[in-house]
Amino acid sequence: MKTNFTLGPWHKGAGNGTGSIFAGTGRMRCESGGTVLYPIATIMTGFNEIEDEANADLIATAPKLYTALEMLMHFANDEKKCRRGWGGLEHTALINAAKDALSEARGE
């Protein structure tokens, strides 16, 4: 499957970048005024501060959520692993990836 999105990790901006979601690498360009960082997304603020912050947390966590779902689908599509059932290192890695992504998405 082809993925055309910017790879993670992503993070919420600070300082001049507050209100934007940035990638760890790749979305910057040298221009006449210096290096410019291009955000993945800009969060519209002012409606509800708590909701705006929660939306930013969820968007910034998108790559981790994607990876956890990919891991789950890989496991679910492997007939031998499914017959053996849950358990082992892959199961632990999948659960930890999902817990970590959900925790970040909740802003914890």
Chimera marker file (.cmm) of the C-alpha trace (Angstrom):
<marker_set name="trace">
<marker id="1" x="0.000" y="0.000" z="0.000" r="1" g="1" b="0" radius="0.5"/>
<marker id="2" x="1.293" y="3.439" z="-0.922" r="1" g="1" b="0" radius="0.5"/>
<marker id="3" x="1.517" y="6.075" z="1.814" r="1" g="1" b="0" radius="0.5"/>
<marker id="4" x="1.782" y="9.659" z="0.653" r="1" g="1" b="0" radius="0.5"/>
<marker id="5" x="1.526" y="11.309" z="4.045" r="1" g="1" b="0" radius="0.5"/>
<marker id="6" x="4.380" y="12.835" z="6.029" r="1" g="1" b="0" radius="0.5"/>
<marker id="7" x="5.912" y="10.220" z="8.280" r="1" g="1" b="0" radius="0.5"/>
<marker id="8" x="5.863" y="10.704" z="12.044" r="1" g="1" b="0" radius="0.5"/>
<marker id="9" x="6.556" y="11.480" z="14.687" r="1" g="1" b="0" radius="0.5"/>
<marker id="10" x="4.488" y="14.650" z="14.740" r="1" g="1" b="0" radius="0.5"/>
<marker id="11" x="4.336" y="17.144" z="17.601" r="1" g="1" b="0" radius="0.5"/>
<marker id="12" x="2.458" y="20.237" z="18.684" r="1" g="1" b="0" radius="0.5"/>
<marker id="13" x="4.330" y="23.450" z="18.029" r="1" g="1" b="0" radius="0.5"/>
<marker id="14" x="5.459" y="25.895" z="20.687" r="1" g="1" b="0" radius="0.5"/>
<marker id="15" x="6.428" y="29.567" z="20.622" r="1" g="1" b="0" radius="0.5"/>
<marker id="16" x="5.880" y="30.933" z="17.106" r="1" g="1" b="0" radius="0.5"/>
<marker id="17" x="4.513" y="27.532" z="16.093" r="1" g="1" b="0" radius="0.5"/>
<marker id="18" x="1.780" y="27.328" z="18.737" r="1" g="1" b="0" radius="0.5"/>
<marker id="19" x="-1.425" y="26.103" z="17.169" r="1" g="1" b="0" radius="0.5"/>
<marker id="20" x="0.358" y="24.048" z="14.505" r="1" g="1" b="0" radius="0.5"/>
<marker id="21" x="1.332" y="20.393" z="14.168" r="1" g="1" b="0" radius="0.5"/>
<marker id="22" x="4.838" y="19.736" z="12.829" r="1" g="1" b="0" radius="0.5"/>
<marker id="23" x="6.700" y="16.660" z="11.607" r="1" g="1" b="0" radius="0.5"/>
<marker id="24" x="9.977" y="15.690" z="13.225" r="1" g="1" b="0" radius="0.5"/>
<marker id="25" x="11.742" y="15.872" z="9.855" r="1" g="1" b="0" radius="0.5"/>
<marker id="26" x="11.210" y="16.704" z="6.231" r="1" g="1" b="0" radius="0.5"/>
<marker id="27" x="8.849" y="19.660" z="6.070" r="1" g="1" b="0" radius="0.5"/>
<marker id="28" x="11.285" y="22.561" z="6.010" r="1" g="1" b="0" radius="0.5"/>
<marker id="29" x="12.779" y="24.605" z="3.244" r="1" g="1" b="0" radius="0.5"/>
<marker id="30" x="15.544" y="27.213" z="3.037" r="1" g="1" b="0" radius="0.5"/>
<marker id="31" x="14.097" y="30.455" z="1.727" r="1" g="1" b="0" radius="0.5"/>
<marker id="32" x="15.369" y="34.027" z="1.423" r="1" g="1" b="0" radius="0.5"/>
<marker id="33" x="14.356" y="34.854" z="5.021" r="1" g="1" b="0" radius="0.5"/>
<marker id="34" x="15.902" y="31.697" z="6.467" r="1" g="1" b="0" radius="0.5"/>
<marker id="35" x="14.633" y="28.175" z="7.087" r="1" g="1" b="0" radius="0.5"/>
<marker id="36" x="10.844" y="27.870" z="7.015" r="1" g="1" b="0" radius="0.5"/>
<marker id="37" x="9.038" y="25.029" z="8.768" r="1" g="1" b="0" radius="0.5"/>
<marker id="38" x="5.798" y="23.928" z="7.132" r="1" g="1" b="0" radius="0.5"/>
<marker id="39" x="3.182" y="22.522" z="9.482" r="1" g="1" b="0" radius="0.5"/>
<marker id="40" x="1.194" y="19.351" z="8.859" r="1" g="1" b="0" radius="0.5"/>
<marker id="41" x="-1.895" y="21.103" z="10.180" r="1" g="1" b="0" radius="0.5"/>
<marker id="42" x="-2.909" y="24.308" z="11.892" r="1" g="1" b="0" radius="0.5"/>
<marker id="43" x="-5.454" y="24.077" z="14.671" r="1" g="1" b="0" radius="0.5"/>
<marker id="44" x="-8.171" y="26.701" z="14.641" r="1" g="1" b="0" radius="0.5"/>
<marker id="45" x="-8.408" y="28.063" z="18.164" r="1" g="1" b="0" radius="0.5"/>
<marker id="46" x="-10.819" y="30.285" z="20.022" r="1" g="1" b="0" radius="0.5"/>
<marker id="47" x="-13.944" y="28.136" z="20.057" r="1" g="1" b="0" radius="0.5"/>
<marker id="48" x="-13.187" y="26.074" z="23.153" r="1" g="1" b="0" radius="0.5"/>
<marker id="49" x="-9.653" y="26.017" z="24.556" r="1" g="1" b="0" radius="0.5"/>
<marker id="50" x="-9.945" y="22.518" z="26.062" r="1" g="1" b="0" radius="0.5"/>
<marker id="51" x="-11.436" y="21.074" z="22.880" r="1" g="1" b="0" radius="0.5"/>
<marker id="52" x="-8.855" y="22.854" z="20.705" r="1" g="1" b="0" radius="0.5"/>
<marker id="53" x="-6.022" y="21.333" z="22.780" r="1" g="1" b="0" radius="0.5"/>
<marker id="54" x="-7.606" y="17.860" z="22.623" r="1" g="1" b="0" radius="0.5"/>
<marker id="55" x="-7.922" y="18.150" z="18.824" r="1" g="1" b="0" radius="0.5"/>
<marker id="56" x="-4.240" y="19.094" z="18.581" r="1" g="1" b="0" radius="0.5"/>
<marker id="57" x="-3.255" y="16.073" z="20.715" r="1" g="1" b="0" radius="0.5"/>
<marker id="58" x="-5.312" y="13.733" z="18.524" r="1" g="1" b="0" radius="0.5"/>
<marker id="59" x="-3.927" y="15.092" z="15.244" r="1" g="1" b="0" radius="0.5"/>
<marker id="60" x="-0.322" y="15.019" z="16.487" r="1" g="1" b="0" radius="0.5"/>
<marker id="61" x="-0.780" y="11.355" z="17.430" r="1" g="1" b="0" radius="0.5"/>
<marker id="62" x="-2.079" y="10.275" z="13.996" r="1" g="1" b="0" radius="0.5"/>
<marker id="63" x="1.175" y="8.528" z="12.902" r="1" g="1" b="0" radius="0.5"/>
<marker id="64" x="1.314" y="6.455" z="16.103" r="1" g="1" b="0" radius="0.5"/>
<marker id="65" x="-2.355" y="5.505" z="15.785" r="1" g="1" b="0" radius="0.5"/>
<marker id="66" x="-1.737" y="4.522" z="12.152" r="1" g="1" b="0" radius="0.5"/>
<marker id="67" x="1.223" y="2.341" z="13.144" r="1" g="1" b="0" radius="0.5"/>
<marker id="68" x="-0.739" y="0.603" z="15.919" r="1" g="1" b="0" radius="0.5"/>
<marker id="69" x="-3.565" y="-0.177" z="13.481" r="1" g="1" b="0" radius="0.5"/>
<marker id="70" x="-1.070" y="-1.463" z="10.909" r="1" g="1" b="0" radius="0.5"/>
<marker id="71" x="0.400" y="-3.789" z="13.543" r="1" g="1" b="0" radius="0.5"/>
<marker id="72" x="-3.070" y="-5.045" z="14.448" r="1" g="1" b="0" radius="0.5"/>
<marker id="73" x="-3.988" y="-5.687" z="10.815" r="1" g="1" b="0" radius="0.5"/>
<marker id="74" x="-0.676" y="-7.480" z="10.198" r="1" g="1" b="0" radius="0.5"/>
<marker id="75" x="-1.412" y="-9.773" z="13.135" r="1" g="1" b="0" radius="0.5"/>
<marker id="76" x="-5.063" y="-10.275" z="12.165" r="1" g="1" b="0" radius="0.5"/>
<marker id="77" x="-4.150" y="-11.153" z="8.570" r="1" g="1" b="0" radius="0.5"/>
<marker id="78" x="-1.567" y="-13.764" z="9.588" r="1" g="1" b="0" radius="0.5"/>
<marker id="79" x="-3.602" y="-16.973" z="9.723" r="1" g="1" b="0" radius="0.5"/>
<marker id="80" x="-0.985" y="-18.944" z="11.694" r="1" g="1" b="0" radius="0.5"/>
<marker id="81" x="-0.688" y="-16.275" z="14.397" r="1" g="1" b="0" radius="0.5"/>
<marker id="82" x="-4.439" y="-15.956" z="14.676" r="1" g="1" b="0" radius="0.5"/>
<marker id="83" x="-4.829" y="-19.720" z="15.130" r="1" g="1" b="0" radius="0.5"/>
<marker id="84" x="-2.225" y="-19.690" z="17.909" r="1" g="1" b="0" radius="0.5"/>
<marker id="85" x="-4.037" y="-16.784" z="19.525" r="1" g="1" b="0" radius="0.5"/>
<marker id="86" x="-2.805" y="-13.792" z="21.412" r="1" g="1" b="0" radius="0.5"/>
<marker id="87" x="0.437" y="-13.923" z="23.327" r="1" g="1" b="0" radius="0.5"/>
<marker id="88" x="4.157" y="-13.462" z="23.068" r="1" g="1" b="0" radius="0.5"/>
<marker id="89" x="6.330" y="-10.514" z="22.128" r="1" g="1" b="0" radius="0.5"/>
<marker id="90" x="4.281" y="-9.384" z="19.118" r="1" g="1" b="0" radius="0.5"/>
<marker id="91" x="1.159" y="-9.246" z="21.265" r="1" g="1" b="0" radius="0.5"/>
<marker id="92" x="2.966" y="-7.209" z="23.922" r="1" g="1" b="0" radius="0.5"/>
<marker id="93" x="4.387" y="-4.822" z="21.291" r="1" g="1" b="0" radius="0.5"/>
<marker id="94" x="0.947" y="-4.354" z="19.751" r="1" g="1" b="0" radius="0.5"/>
<marker id="95" x="-0.727" y="-3.657" z="23.098" r="1" g="1" b="0" radius="0.5"/>
<marker id="96" x="2.058" y="-1.246" z="24.127" r="1" g="1" b="0" radius="0.5"/>
<marker id="97" x="1.868" y="0.625" z="20.791" r="1" g="1" b="0" radius="0.5"/>
<marker id="98" x="-1.894" y="0.983" z="21.124" r="1" g="1" b="0" radius="0.5"/>
<marker id="99" x="-1.714" y="2.100" z="24.779" r="1" g="1" b="0" radius="0.5"/>
<marker id="100" x="1.009" y="4.640" z="24.008" r="1" g="1" b="0" radius="0.5"/>
<marker id="101" x="-0.833" y="6.087" z="21.013" r="1" g="1" b="0" radius="0.5"/>
<marker id="102" x="-4.150" y="6.322" z="22.866" r="1" g="1" b="0" radius="0.5"/>
<marker id="103" x="-2.475" y="7.934" z="25.875" r="1" g="1" b="0" radius="0.5"/>
<marker id="104" x="-0.887" y="10.611" z="23.652" r="1" g="1" b="0" radius="0.5"/>
<marker id="105" x="-4.133" y="11.138" z="21.767" r="1" g="1" b="0" radius="0.5"/>
<marker id="106" x="-5.823" y="11.828" z="25.116" r="1" g="1" b="0" radius="0.5"/>
<marker id="107" x="-3.094" y="14.327" z="26.039" r="1" g="1" b="0" radius="0.5"/>
<marker id="108" x="-1.823" y="12.206" z="28.938" r="1" g="1" b="0" radius="0.5"/>
<link id1="1" id2="2" r="1" g="1" b="0" radius="0.2"/>
<link id1="2" id2="3" r="1" g="1" b="0" radius="0.2"/>
<link id1="3" id2="4" r="1" g="1" b="0" radius="0.2"/>
<link id1="4" id2="5" r="1" g="1" b="0" radius="0.2"/>
<link id1="5" id2="6" r="1" g="1" b="0" radius="0.2"/>
<link id1="6" id2="7" r="1" g="1" b="0" radius="0.2"/>
<link id1="7" id2="8" r="1" g="1" b="0" radius="0.2"/>
<link id1="8" id2="9" r="1" g="1" b="0" radius="0.2"/>
<link id1="9" id2="10" r="1" g="1" b="0" radius="0.2"/>
<link id1="10" id2="11" r="1" g="1" b="0" radius="0.2"/>
<link id1="11" id2="12" r="1" g="1" b="0" radius="0.2"/>
<link id1="12" id2="13" r="1" g="1" b="0" radius="0.2"/>
<link id1="13" id2="14" r="1" g="1" b="0" radius="0.2"/>
<link id1="14" id2="15" r="1" g="1" b="0" radius="0.2"/>
<link id1="15" id2="16" r="1" g="1" b="0" radius="0.2"/>
<link id1="16" id2="17" r="1" g="1" b="0" radius="0.2"/>
<link id1="17" id2="18" r="1" g="1" b="0" radius="0.2"/>
<link id1="18" id2="19" r="1" g="1" b="0" radius="0.2"/>
<link id1="19" id2="20" r="1" g="1" b="0" radius="0.2"/>
<link id1="20" id2="21" r="1" g="1" b="0" radius="0.2"/>
<link id1="21" id2="22" r="1" g="1" b="0" radius="0.2"/>
<link id1="22" id2="23" r="1" g="1" b="0" radius="0.2"/>
<link id1="23" id2="24" r="1" g="1" b="0" radius="0.2"/>
<link id1="24" id2="25" r="1" g="1" b="0" radius="0.2"/>
<link id1="25" id2="26" r="1" g="1" b="0" radius="0.2"/>
<link id1="26" id2="27" r="1" g="1" b="0" radius="0.2"/>
<link id1="27" id2="28" r="1" g="1" b="0" radius="0.2"/>
<link id1="28" id2="29" r="1" g="1" b="0" radius="0.2"/>
<link id1="29" id2="30" r="1" g="1" b="0" radius="0.2"/>
<link id1="30" id2="31" r="1" g="1" b="0" radius="0.2"/>
<link id1="31" id2="32" r="1" g="1" b="0" radius="0.2"/>
<link id1="32" id2="33" r="1" g="1" b="0" radius="0.2"/>
<link id1="33" id2="34" r="1" g="1" b="0" radius="0.2"/>
<link id1="34" id2="35" r="1" g="1" b="0" radius="0.2"/>
<link id1="35" id2="36" r="1" g="1" b="0" radius="0.2"/>
<link id1="36" id2="37" r="1" g="1" b="0" radius="0.2"/>
<link id1="37" id2="38" r="1" g="1" b="0" radius="0.2"/>
<link id1="38" id2="39" r="1" g="1" b="0" radius="0.2"/>
<link id1="39" id2="40" r="1" g="1" b="0" radius="0.2"/>
<link id1="40" id2="41" r="1" g="1" b="0" radius="0.2"/>
<link id1="41" id2="42" r="1" g="1" b="0" radius="0.2"/>
<link id1="42" id2="43" r="1" g="1" b="0" radius="0.2"/>
<link id1="43" id2="44" r="1" g="1" b="0" radius="0.2"/>
<link id1="44" id2="45" r="1" g="1" b="0" radius="0.2"/>
<link id1="45" id2="46" r="1" g="1" b="0" radius="0.2"/>
<link id1="46" id2="47" r="1" g="1" b="0" radius="0.2"/>
<link id1="47" id2="48" r="1" g="1" b="0" radius="0.2"/>
<link id1="48" id2="49" r="1" g="1" b="0" radius="0.2"/>
<link id1="49" id2="50" r="1" g="1" b="0" radius="0.2"/>
<link id1="50" id2="51" r="1" g="1" b="0" radius="0.2"/>
<link id1="51" id2="52" r="1" g="1" b="0" radius="0.2"/>
<link id1="52" id2="53" r="1" g="1" b="0" radius="0.2"/>
<link id1="53" id2="54" r="1" g="1" b="0" radius="0.2"/>
<link id1="54" id2="55" r="1" g="1" b="0" radius="0.2"/>
<link id1="55" id2="56" r="1" g="1" b="0" radius="0.2"/>
<link id1="56" id2="57" r="1" g="1" b="0" radius="0.2"/>
<link id1="57" id2="58" r="1" g="1" b="0" radius="0.2"/>
<link id1="58" id2="59" r="1" g="1" b="0" radius="0.2"/>
<link id1="59" id2="60" r="1" g="1" b="0" radius="0.2"/>
<link id1="60" id2="61" r="1" g="1" b="0" radius="0.2"/>
<link id1="61" id2="62" r="1" g="1" b="0" radius="0.2"/>
<link id1="62" id2="63" r="1" g="1" b="0" radius="0.2"/>
<link id1="63" id2="64" r="1" g="1" b="0" radius="0.2"/>
<link id1="64" id2="65" r="1" g="1" b="0" radius="0.2"/>
<link id1="65" id2="66" r="1" g="1" b="0" radius="0.2"/>
<link id1="66" id2="67" r="1" g="1" b="0" radius="0.2"/>
<link id1="67" id2="68" r="1" g="1" b="0" radius="0.2"/>
<link id1="68" id2="69" r="1" g="1" b="0" radius="0.2"/>
<link id1="69" id2="70" r="1" g="1" b="0" radius="0.2"/>
<link id1="70" id2="71" r="1" g="1" b="0" radius="0.2"/>
<link id1="71" id2="72" r="1" g="1" b="0" radius="0.2"/>
<link id1="72" id2="73" r="1" g="1" b="0" radius="0.2"/>
<link id1="73" id2="74" r="1" g="1" b="0" radius="0.2"/>
<link id1="74" id2="75" r="1" g="1" b="0" radius="0.2"/>
<link id1="75" id2="76" r="1" g="1" b="0" radius="0.2"/>
<link id1="76" id2="77" r="1" g="1" b="0" radius="0.2"/>
<link id1="77" id2="78" r="1" g="1" b="0" radius="0.2"/>
<link id1="78" id2="79" r="1" g="1" b="0" radius="0.2"/>
<link id1="79" id2="80" r="1" g="1" b="0" radius="0.2"/>
<link id1="80" id2="81" r="1" g="1" b="0" radius="0.2"/>
<link id1="81" id2="82" r="1" g="1" b="0" radius="0.2"/>
<link id1="82" id2="83" r="1" g="1" b="0" radius="0.2"/>
<link id1="83" id2="84" r="1" g="1" b="0" radius="0.2"/>
<link id1="84" id2="85" r="1" g="1" b="0" radius="0.2"/>
<link id1="85" id2="86" r="1" g="1" b="0" radius="0.2"/>
<link id1="86" id2="87" r="1" g="1" b="0" radius="0.2"/>
<link id1="87" id2="88" r="1" g="1" b="0" radius="0.2"/>
<link id1="88" id2="89" r="1" g="1" b="0" radius="0.2"/>
<link id1="89" id2="90" r="1" g="1" b="0" radius="0.2"/>
<link id1="90" id2="91" r="1" g="1" b="0" radius="0.2"/>
<link id1="91" id2="92" r="1" g="1" b="0" radius="0.2"/>
<link id1="92" id2="93" r="1" g="1" b="0" radius="0.2"/>
<link id1="93" id2="94" r="1" g="1" b="0" radius="0.2"/>
<link id1="94" id2="95" r="1" g="1" b="0" radius="0.2"/>
<link id1="95" id2="96" r="1" g="1" b="0" radius="0.2"/>
<link id1="96" id2="97" r="1" g="1" b="0" radius="0.2"/>
<link id1="97" id2="98" r="1" g="1" b="0" radius="0.2"/>
<link id1="98" id2="99" r="1" g="1" b="0" radius="0.2"/>
<link id1="99" id2="100" r="1" g="1" b="0" radius="0.2"/>
<link id1="100" id2="101" r="1" g="1" b="0" radius="0.2"/>
<link id1="101" id2="102" r="1" g="1" b="0" radius="0.2"/>
<link id1="102" id2="103" r="1" g="1" b="0" radius="0.2"/>
<link id1="103" id2="104" r="1" g="1" b="0" radius="0.2"/>
<link id1="104" id2="105" r="1" g="1" b="0" radius="0.2"/>
<link id1="105" id2="106" r="1" g="1" b="0" radius="0.2"/>
<link id1="106" id2="107" r="1" g="1" b="0" radius="0.2"/>
<link id1="107" id2="108" r="1" g="1" b="0" radius="0.2"/>
</marker_set>
